[in-house]
Amino acid sequence: MFGNDRKIDYFCSENVKLNGKMEPKIGETMKVSPSLTGLDEWVEGSVIQVEHNPFQGLVIAIKDKLGRIFFGKSKYFVLV
């Protein structure tokens, strides 16, 4: 029982790289791909949440200047 908890703690404390850089921090600016948003252009916004999801991997949420929130796998995001 306690062995599994330790593995989860270790996983969440790892430094995950995003396109060769360290994972984003809350408040940093990122762009999200049209593949995720369904819009014609990349959308720029501020990171509001970074989650280590055991099923999806690193999940990022950003909020743009219009107040829209986009979230998904890190592969759809780039640091600005």
C-alpha positions in Angstrom: 0.0 0.0 0.0 2.7 2.5 1.0 4.9 1.5 -1.9 2.5 2.8 -4.5 2.1 6.1 -2.7 5.8 6.6 -2.8 5.9 5.9 -6.6 3.2 8.5 -7.2 5.1 11.1 -5.1 8.3 10.4 -7.0 6.5 10.7 -10.4 5.0 14.0 -9.5 8.2 15.5 -8.3 10.2 14.6 -11.4 11.3 17.4 -13.7 9.5 16.8 -17.0 10.9 18.4 -20.2 8.7 20.0 -22.8 10.3 20.3 -26.2 13.8 20.2 -24.6 12.9 22.7 -21.9 11.8 22.3 -18.3 8.0 22.1 -17.7 6.2 25.4 -17.7 5.4 27.2 -14.5 2.1 28.9 -13.6 2.1 32.4 -15.1 4.4 31.7 -18.0 3.2 32.4 -21.6 2.5 29.6 -24.0 0.8 29.0 -27.3 -1.6 26.2 -28.0 -2.0 24.4 -31.3 -5.0 24.8 -33.6 -5.1 21.0 -33.6 -6.3 21.2 -30.0 -8.4 24.4 -30.1 -10.1 23.9 -33.5 -9.4 27.5 -34.4 -7.4 28.7 -37.4 -4.4 30.2 -35.5 -2.3 29.4 -32.5 -3.7 30.9 -29.3 -1.4 32.6 -26.8 -2.2 32.5 -23.1 -0.9 32.3 -19.5 -0.4 29.0 -17.8 -3.0 28.5 -15.1 -2.4 24.8 -14.3 0.2 22.1 -14.8 -0.9 18.5 -14.0 1.0 15.2 -14.0 -1.8 12.9 -15.1 -0.9 9.2 -14.8 -3.0 8.4 -17.9 -2.4 11.4 -20.2 1.1 12.5 -19.0 1.8 16.2 -18.6 -1.5 18.2 -19.0 -1.3 22.0 -19.3 -4.1 24.6 -19.0 -3.8 28.1 -20.3 -6.2 31.1 -20.2 -6.0 33.6 -23.1 -6.7 37.4 -23.1 -10.4 36.7 -24.0 -10.8 34.5 -20.9 -11.0 31.3 -22.8 -9.4 28.2 -21.2 -7.7 25.6 -23.2 -6.2 22.4 -21.8 -4.6 19.2 -23.1 -1.5 17.1 -23.5 1.8 19.0 -23.5 2.5 18.1 -27.1 0.0 20.7 -28.2 1.7 23.6 -26.4 4.9 25.6 -27.0 6.6 28.1 -24.7 6.7 31.7 -26.0 
